[in-house]
Amino acid sequence: MTATFLCGVALLSACQSNNRQSETSAGSGKSAALQSMERVAIAAHRCWFASQDPAFRPYRMANELNSFTGRPRFLLVPAKDFEARPLLVVQAEGNSSAVEVFGPLMNEAIGRRISSDVARWASGNNSCGGAA
């Protein structure tokens, strides 16, 4: 599953448009938002799901990194209802590498952990950190 996820991220990233020069990072062809969200999504998948972290077993990750709105993101949804309203949204936008995190899970006990994990990953530190 990890290999499939990483292949999916790579494939989705390859589909991103290179036409918006104002939103791209120098030389990469990817917006700062997409670069940041790729890093965060890969770390989230590895640390929360591939590791089988019990705190995240009730959820599944839905990637939307190939957003044509310039707002790459991923969602956490209930594991047993993939079509349900997202419980967590992690996104970035445009030429900023700043990552936003919001949704009902942020009001739960796990919210602090999510905030610290995402902030760490967005800053370039890919370590998994601690439990909730």
Secondary structure, DSSP 8 states (H G I E B T S, - for coil): -HHHHHHHHHHHHHTS-S--GGGB-TTTSSBHHHHHHHHHHHHHIIIIIITT-GGGTTEEEEEETT-TTS--EEEEEETT-TTS--SEEEEE-TT---EEEESGGGGSTTHHHHHHHHHHHHTT--------
